[in-house]
Amino acid sequence: MPITPRFVDLLAIYRAELLERVVPFWLTHAIDWPNGGILTCISDEGQVLSTDKYMWSQLRAIWTFSALYNRIEPKQEWLDVARHIFDFAKKYGRDEQGQWVFCVSQAGRILQGATSIYADGFAMYGLTEFARASGDPEAIDLALTTYENVQRRLARPGSYHTEPYPLPAGVKAHGISMIFSLVFHELGHFLNRPDIIEASLYHAREVMEVYRRPEQKLLYEFTSLDGSLLDSPQGRTIVPGHAIESMWFMIHIFQPLADNERIRQAIETIHWHVELAWDDQYGGLLLARDVAGETPWWKFPDSKIWWPHTEALYALLLAYELSQERWCLEWFAQVHNYAFSHYPVTLYGEWTQKLDRQGRKFTETVALPVKDPFHLPRALICCIEVLQRLAEKAPESSSPYDLPTQAAAAADCPYLGAAGRQLAVDDQRTAPDQRGHCPLAAPGGQSGRLGGGLFPLDSDPGPQHHAPGRFYRPEQRLGLVPAGAPVYAGHRGPVDRPPCPDCLHPPLLLGHPRPAGRACRNHRTGPAGADDHDSLVGGDGLPPFSTRGVDPFRPGPGGHLGVAAPAQHRQPDPGRGLFMGPAARCGGGGQRDYYRCGQ
């Protein structure tokens, strides 16, 4: 019985991640209404760590909230936030020469001046998107003024700075042509200015003809001013995430020209760098590589930073849409599984940004000491646009990436009928098979990622079986789950409770007992942890599984179990570490949804 993630299912997952978790995080914790702008020196839990405002982040946030308005839904709240940040940036963001500064205080006093021309690039990007949303003539004028200022400086190498990646004399950076190819493209097409479009194409050709080296299947970060390669640690640097991001920029730039050869080259380059970056031992995309195999010049090269993964998700989906090549979805599966099982911060809504090679969180500053609403929401917005187009082309069909289930034989599985069909939750009366058979394990007892994962496992995850008392490691906590199947968190501990007889949601097939007085998604807990359950009312009196507003159910430290529930109980809740989209259909043809454990 195949479980196939349809594009419409992926669309539900990505919309929920963006609109139910990521955007609410920023609206709740970061908008500085009294002083203007947005606070981006902020922890994963929403705690403000510093009130300094990096202009780079302000300008990118303008893009994000404007793009939400333009591309997702014209909600006045989002446009108001974009305007609020725009007003702050317009007032405090530039120096006397019209160059965008690097950092200001909470009230707007300049703390660090124009030390990065990248800030000017993000200014153009944000201002163009805001002008597209608002029609504000001030935004258009400011974008054009910035364009003219940047062009004068780019014509004189050495006249500008590039923090946080300073350039030595005689060296030029892929990042400059990368960012200005895109932002000139956006502004030029918005204003229908052929001269600005041509400036974009100049930088796009630099990316494709100078930094991209097809004979080596690499895109270099740095060259000499004449375009020759540098035999130095900096010159040998490859940053696969930048290459991947740059290539989807190239696709956007060359699509209006119908330059299919350039688009093909960009897709090919995405493939090279996903393969180069992938860590076969621990999974995920490494931040940097050295061409000669030496220790990379780039800081934290073995780290697993969030943004290469978000950029790869969109680049791979876009590459698939245009090429229909299977490798795009295969790599999308790999990156998606790693990203959604490692970065989401479940209780707060955003993603953590920095992991070491083994996937453990670390706190050192990689580039800037900020967490800003840009790479993740932009990738989700762009993925949503592609998934909408793919779903519209074939709304009832699955993606071509068909997935075998990792389900036990029907005869051994209480969650499947004799014919292997999924049972409706209302028909399911049985706890997981006490013989140790996993309702979601592969035939023969081998463990699989939960529900077979959103995509199939690329290797045997080890001896932890999906059976009473055995629990998946955290990186195995994701997947599509058949209706009625148990959902496990990644904690270990004894199973000490039977299924709840009222709603048949087994309350604890994971971790440790629920603490007294703490609510899980399906139950209220009374004294001594005893179940006080109402099948229609959760711990705070809201219907179970509601996703309106903030998450009404905060699980205890152990996380909690739920099952795929009848759709009429709730709104669909594609989750995070455990995420499920709209369900496969049960044997009777009824639509079943999926839901996530809150841990």
Protein Blocks (a to p, Z undefined) as FASTA:
>chain_A
ZZdddfklmmmmmmmmmmmmmmmmmmmmmmcfkngpjdfbdcfkopafbfcdcfklmmmm
mmmmmmmmmmmoccfklmmmmmmmmmmmmmmmpcfkopacfbdcfkopafbdcfbfklmm
mmmmmmmmmmmmnopaklmmmmmmmmmmmmmmmmmghiaccbfbdcdehiacfklmmmmm
mmmmmmmmmnopaklmmmmmmmmmmmmmmmpcfknopacfbdcfkopacddfklmpccfk
lmmmmmmmmmmmmmmnopaklmmmmmmmmmmmmmmmpcfkngpjdfbdcfklpacfbghk
lbccfklmmmmmmmmmmmmmmnopaklmmmmmmmmmmmmmmmpcfknopacfbdcfkopa
cfbdfkbccdcdfklmmmmmmmmmmmmmmmmmmmmbccfbdcddfbdcfklpmkbcfkop
acdfklpcbdcdfkopafkbcehhiacdehhijbdcfbdebjbdcdehiacdfklmgcdd
dehiacddfbecddfbdcdfklopafblghjdddehiacfkbccdehhiacddfkbcfko
paehiaghjafbdcdfkopadddddfklpccdddfklccddddddfkopacdddddfZZ
